[in-house]
């Protein structure tokens, strides 16, 4: 009953943030909030908990508002903190209850076994290639047997490139929009190359003949 109440509170918080997300982002972008950076950091953490809100927009806003270095520090720390918070919250709340369902589906069970055998590398690649929404990754990991430390380290390392790109683009967006577009273009090309290389390595490993 207690866990159900906690889950309801979380869902209500998510609903409130979704309803007022435009107002929150507008307020965060106003110039009179520069001295309110601790509150902005908390808002950024809360936004990482909500699906369908692209965190890249939050990171770019931080870049516009605080510049590259400060914006990167705030965005990165908020993103990692939000992921760890979500991981711990759902593992404590319902990890044991959800875990048996992962083994009911053959493909998902194989993926889970592979994920838990190499948790750091697997999660690092998922973070570096952000195709799956971060919230879905956090939820999945909370229901698996992946330890907290590999989760936190892989999340922190894997999030650096994407957040750095969006913060840098935000920093350049107002004064040098062409530079911002170039930054995004280079990032997309590198991301496509990384995805292609990862798929090739996986196929090569799967097709390697057993001796």
N, C-alpha and C positions, 0 to 999 in steps of 0.2 A: 504493500500500500504506500509505503514511504517512497519507494523507487518510482511508482506511478506518479505521485505528486511532484517529484523532482522533474520527471520527464515532461509533465504538463507545464510546469514553470518554464522549462527550456523552450518548449514549443510556443508558449505565449511570448517569450522574449524574442524569438525568431520572427513571429508574426508582427510584433510591434516594429522591429527594425525594418522589415520588408515594407510595411505601410508608410513609415516615415523616412525611408532611406534617402529620398530626394532632398528632404529638408535637412537631414543630417549632413549630407555631402555639401549642400549649399552653405550651411553654416560653417562647416569645416574649411571651406574655401574662401571665406570672407577674411579680409585683412585684419580685422580687429581680434582675431583669435590666435595670433602668433604666440602670445604669452600663455595660452591655454594648451600648450603641447602635451602635458600629461593627460588631459581629458581627451585630446585628439587621439593619443595613443590608445587609450581605453576603447574609444569608438572604433578604431581600426581593428583592435582585437575582436570586438563584438561582431564586426562585419565579416571576419574570417569564419565565424560560426554559421553564417547564413548562406544557404545554397542560392545559386543564380545571381549572386552579386559578384561581378568580376573584380578580383582583388587588384588586377593591373590598373584599374581606374583609380583605386585608392592610392596605390603606389605612385602613379603619375601626379595625383593631386599633392601628395607629400613632396614630390620633386619640385612642383611649381611653387609651393608655399615655403619650403625650407631650403631649397637647393639640393645638390646631389648628395653630399656627405651626410648631412643631418637627416635629409629625407630618406636616404638608404638605411641609416641606423634605426630610425623610427619604424619604417615599413617592414624591414627585415625582422626586427625583434618582435613586432606585433604579430606578424604572420606566423612565426615559429611558436610564439606563446599561445596563439589561438589554436594551432594544430595540436600542440601538446595538451592543452586544456581540454579540447574536444576528445582526444584519445583517452586521457585518464578518466574523464567524466563518463563516457559511454562504456569503457571497460569495467569500471566500478558499478555502473548502473545495470548493464545488461550483457556484458561480454560472455559470461558463462552460459547464459540462456540462448544466445544467438549462435555460439560456436558449433553446436551439433548440427545446425542447419547447413553449415558450409560443407559438411561431408555428404549431404544427401544428393548433391548435384555433382555428377562425375567430373565435368570440366572444371567446375569451381573448386572441387576437392583437389584435383591435380595441381591447379594453380596455387592453392593454399599451401600444399606440400612444398612446391618449388619456392614459394615466397618465404616459407618458414625455414627452409634449408639455407637460403642465402638472403636473409632479411635486409641486410645493409645494402648490398648491391641491387637487389630487386627494387627496394623502395627508392633508392637513389635514382635509378633509371626512370621510375614512374614520376618522380619529382622533376627531373631534368627535362622530361618530355611530358609537359602538362596537358595531356589529352583528356585524362580522366579528371573530373572535378575534385578539388582538394578535399572537400567535405566527404565525398564518397570514399576517397582513399583513407581518410582518418577513421571513418566508421568501419570500413573493412578491416583495417589494421587493429582496431580496438576489439573486434570479434575474433581475431586470430590469436596465435600464441607468440606473436612478435614481441620481444622485450621492449621496454620503454626506452632504454639507452640507444640501441640501434635505430629505433624509430626517430628519436630526437636528433641524433647526429645526421642521419641520412636526410631528414627533412630540412635541417639547417643548411647543409651543403647543397642539396638539390634546389633549394629555393633561391639561392644567391643570384644565379644568372638572370632568371626571369625578372626578379624584383629590381635588380640593378638596371636592366634594360628599360623597364617602365619608369623608374625614377629618373634616369638620365634623360629619357625622352621627354618627361614632364618638365625637367629643368631647362630643356632647350626649346620647348614647344612655343612659348610666347615670343621669345626673341629670335629664334632660328628654327622655324617650323620645318624647313627643308632638312635640317640636321636630324630633327626628331623622326621624320619619315624615313630617312636613310638608316637610322638606328634600328627602327622596327623592321625594315627590309632585310638588313644583314642578319638580324636575330631570326627571322622566319627562315631564311636560307640555311643558316646553321642548324636550326631545329629540324628542318626537313632532312638535312644530311645526317644528323644524329639518329633520327628515326630509321633512315635507310640502313645505316651502319649497324644499328642494334638488331634490326630484323635479319640482316645478312648473317650476323654472328650467331643469332639464335638458330637460324636454319642450318648453318654450317655445323653447329654443335649437335643438332638433332640428326643430321644426315651422316655424321661421322661414324664409320663402320666400327663395330665392337670387335675387339681381338679376343 
